[in-house]
Amino acid sequence: MRAPRPRALASLALLIALGAVPAGAEGLPPGHDAATRDTDVDRLLARADAEEQRIVAQLDDARPRLDLVRRRMVARGRAYYRLRRAGLLPAGGGFDALVDHAARVERTRRALERDVTAEASLSKHIGEMEARLAQVRADKAPLAVQREALQRARQALQEIEERRAAFARAFETSVRPDAVAIYGADMGPAPDALSGFRDRRGRLPFPLAGRAEVNRVNRGGGPGVEFVASSGTPVRSVAAGRVAFADRADAYGLTIIVDHGDHYYSLYGSLGSSDVRAGETVSAGARLGTVGSVDGAAPRLYFELRHDASTLDPGPWLGL
């Protein structure tokens, strides 16, 4: 099968990056998937870069030669014009002088013709190289865009995985008092004052002040409650603790997790905004953020309690 041209390779790389070319198509080996797309684009870009550099080097060599030929052609043209205007030599010059003059005119004419031919050839060659250079650069543009898009996608996936890992680690902070699991940086151990949360069962305050409609739900695999309230309503920490997580999390949206010590955690999801950062120590009733709206639904706060890896029914803790 004939090898694809550079322009076809660029188009192929674009389709690969978009996932439009199946594995095995256009000579690609089976198993060619998203894991190799970056390599494909990088290889084609490297090839285009090398071609661009080669053409630029050739142009840098050809353009001075063309300039030299043109200047020489102008000089010979003027010399030929002067020789032609001189015509026959003055009387007394002799036959030999006449023959020599005619020979000089002919040599100048032939040299001028060679210059004209060289100028035309170099001009054509340079024009073709400039057109090729423009084509190579045009082919590189979508490849560069796709490489940037793939890099952004890879970074976004990495950030999602890091958030998931940070979310899972947030519920380990009481188990490992020597480190706080946060997204971004370890802020150190939780203070000794974070204790006694279990004694608050049945007396835990609501995370929202004022009137709110309360619904029991099961969003993350365990029991939780939703407080339907106005958008922007302040969300308060139900007890003192340390912020173990403050970022977006699967199924919860913008989420804050507070570590209350003794392996107890409170989770506040579907927030509209966050006023705290992971690692901060908060007091009971401290403002954590505000109620938000997710996917066009009525504004609400999702609330959950956990002990170790188990999700607790928050109803008895809140006196519901």
C-alpha positions in Angstrom: 0.0 0.0 0.0 1.3 3.4 -0.9 2.5 5.4 2.2 0.1 8.4 3.1 1.3 11.8 2.2 2.3 14.3 4.9 -1.1 16.1 4.6 -2.9 12.8 4.9 -0.8 12.0 8.0 -1.8 15.3 9.6 -5.5 14.6 8.9 -5.1 11.1 10.2 -3.6 12.3 13.4 -6.5 14.7 13.9 -9.0 11.9 13.4 -7.0 9.7 15.8 -7.0 12.4 18.5 -10.8 12.8 18.1 -11.3 9.0 18.3 -12.8 8.9 14.8 -10.4 6.4 13.3 -10.8 2.8 14.6 -7.9 0.6 15.6 -6.3 -1.0 12.6 -7.5 1.6 10.2 -5.1 3.3 7.7 -2.4 0.8 8.6 -2.6 1.4 12.3 -2.0 -1.7 14.4 -4.8 -3.3 16.4 -4.9 -2.0 19.9 -4.2 1.6 18.8 -6.2 3.6 21.3 -6.2 6.7 23.4 -3.1 5.6 25.2 -1.0 6.0 22.0 -2.7 9.2 20.6 -0.2 11.5 22.2 2.7 9.5 20.7 1.0 9.6 17.2 0.6 13.4 17.4 4.1 14.0 18.8 5.6 11.8 16.1 3.8 13.6 13.3 4.6 17.0 14.7 8.3 16.0 15.0 8.2 14.9 11.4 6.6 18.2 10.3 9.1 20.2 12.4 12.0 18.4 10.7 10.5 19.0 7.3 10.0 22.7 8.2 13.6 23.1 9.3 14.9 21.4 6.2 12.9 23.7 3.9 13.9 26.8 5.9 17.5 25.8 5.6 17.2 25.3 1.8 15.5 28.7 1.5 18.2 30.3 3.6 20.7 28.9 1.1 18.7 29.6 -2.1 17.7 33.2 -1.5 21.2 34.7 -1.3 22.1 32.8 -4.5 19.1 34.2 -6.3 20.0 37.7 -5.1 23.6 37.2 -6.4 22.3 35.9 -9.8 20.0 38.9 -10.2 22.7 41.4 -9.4 25.1 39.7 -11.8 22.3 39.5 -14.4 21.7 43.3 -14.1 25.4 44.0 -14.4 25.8 41.8 -17.5 22.7 43.3 -19.0 24.1 46.7 -18.8 27.5 45.6 -20.2 25.7 43.9 -23.1 23.7 47.0 -23.8 26.8 49.2 -23.9 28.6 46.7 -26.2 25.6 46.6 -28.6 25.4 50.4 -28.7 29.1 50.6 -29.5 28.4 48.9 -32.8 31.3 48.8 -35.3 34.7 50.0 -34.1 35.9 53.3 -35.4 37.9 53.3 -38.6 41.4 52.2 -38.2 40.6 49.6 -35.6 41.4 46.8 -37.9 39.7 43.4 -38.6 41.1 41.7 -35.5 39.7 44.4 -33.2 36.3 44.0 -34.9 36.4 40.2 -34.4 37.4 40.6 -30.8 34.6 43.0 -30.2 32.0 40.7 -31.8 33.3 37.8 -29.6 32.9 39.9 -26.5 29.3 40.8 -27.4 28.5 37.1 -28.0 30.1 36.0 -24.7 28.3 38.6 -22.8 25.0 37.6 -24.5 25.5 33.9 -23.6 26.5 34.7 -20.0 23.3 36.9 -19.7 21.2 34.0 -21.1 22.7 31.7 -18.5 21.9 34.2 -15.8 18.3 34.5 -17.0 17.9 30.7 -17.0 19.5 30.4 -13.5 17.3 33.2 -12.2 14.1 31.5 -13.5 15.1 28.2 -12.1 16.0 29.5 -8.7 12.8 31.6 -8.6 10.7 28.6 -9.4 12.5 26.4 -6.9 12.1 29.0 -4.1 8.5 29.5 -5.0 7.9 25.7 -4.7 9.7 25.6 -1.4 7.8 28.5 0.0 4.5 26.8 -1.0 5.7 23.6 0.6 6.7 25.4 3.7 3.2 27.1 3.9 1.6 23.6 3.5 3.7 22.1 6.2 2.9 24.9 8.6 -0.8 24.6 7.8 -0.6 20.8 8.5 1.1 21.4 11.8 -1.6 23.8 13.1 -4.3 21.1 13.7 -1.7 18.8 15.1 -0.6 21.4 17.6 -4.2 22.1 18.6 -4.8 18.4 19.1 -1.7 17.9 21.2 -2.7 20.8 23.4 -6.2 19.3 23.7 -4.9 15.9 24.6 -2.6 17.4 27.2 -5.5 19.3 28.7 -7.6 16.2 28.7 -4.9 14.1 30.3 -4.4 16.8 33.0 -8.1 17.0 33.6 -8.3 13.2 34.1 -5.3 13.3 36.4 -7.0 16.0 38.5 -10.2 14.0 38.7 -8.2 11.0 39.9 -6.4 13.1 42.4 -9.7 14.5 43.7 -11.1 11.0 44.0 -8.0 9.9 45.9 -8.1 13.0 48.1 -11.8 12.4 48.8 -11.1 8.8 49.9 -8.1 9.9 52.0 -10.2 12.5 53.7 -11.9 9.8 55.8 -8.5 8.4 56.9 -7.3 11.6 58.7 -8.4 10.4 62.2 -6.8 7.0 61.6 -3.5 8.7 60.7 -3.1 11.6 63.1 0.3 12.4 61.8 -1.0 13.6 58.4 -4.1 15.3 57.0 -5.3 13.9 53.7 -6.1 16.9 51.6 -6.1 17.8 47.9 -2.9 19.6 47.3 -0.8 19.7 50.5 -0.5 18.0 53.8 -1.3 20.6 56.6 -0.1 18.5 59.5 -1.8 16.6 62.4 -5.3 17.4 63.7 -5.2 19.1 67.1 -5.9 17.1 70.3 -9.1 19.2 71.0 -10.9 17.4 68.2 -12.7 14.8 70.3 -16.1 14.0 71.9 -18.1 14.0 68.7 -19.9 10.8 69.7 -21.4 12.5 72.7 -23.3 14.9 70.4 -25.6 12.1 69.1 -29.2 13.5 69.2 -28.0 17.0 69.9 -26.1 17.8 66.7 -27.2 21.2 65.3 -28.5 21.6 61.8 -25.9 22.7 59.3 -28.3 25.5 58.1 -30.0 28.2 60.0 -33.6 29.0 59.5 -36.3 27.1 57.8 -35.4 24.3 55.4 -37.2 21.3 53.9 -35.4 18.0 54.9 -35.5 14.9 52.8 -33.9 11.6 53.5 -31.8 10.4 50.5 -29.2 7.9 49.5 -26.7 9.5 47.2 -23.2 8.0 47.9 -24.1 4.5 48.9 -25.3 5.2 52.4 -28.0 7.3 54.1 -27.9 11.1 54.0 -30.3 14.1 54.1 -30.9 17.0 51.9 -31.8 20.4 53.2 -33.8 22.3 50.5 -33.1 26.0 51.1 -32.6 29.3 49.3 -29.5 29.6 47.1 -26.7 31.4 49.0 -27.9 30.3 52.5 -24.8 29.9 54.7 -23.7 26.4 55.5 -22.3 25.9 59.0 -20.1 23.2 60.5 -22.1 21.0 62.9 -19.0 20.7 65.2 -15.4 21.8 65.6 -12.9 20.0 63.5 -10.5 20.3 60.6 -11.3 20.6 56.9 -10.1 17.4 55.4 -11.4 18.0 51.8 -12.7 21.1 50.0 -13.1 20.4 46.3 -15.4 18.8 43.8 -16.2 15.1 44.2 -18.1 12.5 42.2 -21.9 12.4 43.0 -21.5 15.3 45.5 -20.5 18.3 43.4 -18.6 21.0 45.4 -17.9 19.2 48.7 -16.4 19.9 52.1 -15.5 17.2 54.6 -14.8 18.1 58.2 -12.8 15.7 60.4 -14.1 15.8 63.9 -11.7 13.4 65.4 -12.2 9.8 66.7 -12.9 8.8 63.1 -16.0 10.9 62.8 -16.6 13.1 59.7 -19.3 15.3 58.4 -19.8 15.8 54.7 -21.5 18.9 53.0 -22.2 18.5 49.3 -23.9 20.3 46.4 -22.4 23.6 47.7 -22.6 26.8 45.7 -19.4 28.1 47.1 -16.7 27.2 49.6 -15.3 29.6 52.2 -12.6 27.3 53.6 -9.6 25.4 52.4 -8.4 21.9 53.2 -6.3 21.9 56.4 -8.1 24.8 58.1 -9.4 24.3 61.7 -13.0 25.3 62.1 -15.1 25.8 65.2 -18.7 24.6 65.7 -21.0 26.8 63.7 -18.2 28.2 61.5 -19.3 29.1 58.0 -18.1 26.6 55.5 -19.8 27.9 52.3 -23.2 28.4 50.8 -26.1 26.4 49.4 -26.0 25.9 45.7 -28.0 24.5 42.8 -26.8 21.4 40.9 -28.0 20.5 37.3 -30.9 23.0 37.5 -32.5 21.4 40.6 -33.8 23.5 43.5 -31.0 24.7 45.7 -30.2 22.2 48.4 -27.5 21.0 50.8 -26.5 17.4 50.9 -25.4 16.3 54.4 -23.8 13.0 55.5 -22.1 11.6 58.6 -19.4 8.9 58.6 -17.6 6.9 61.2 -14.5 5.2 59.8 -15.6 3.8 56.4 -19.3 3.5 57.4 -22.0 6.0 56.6 -24.2 6.9 59.6 -27.9 7.7 59.4 -27.7 11.5 60.2 -31.4 11.5 61.4 -30.8 10.3 65.0 -27.8 12.6 65.3 -29.8 15.6 64.2 -32.9 14.6 66.3 -35.0 13.9 63.2 
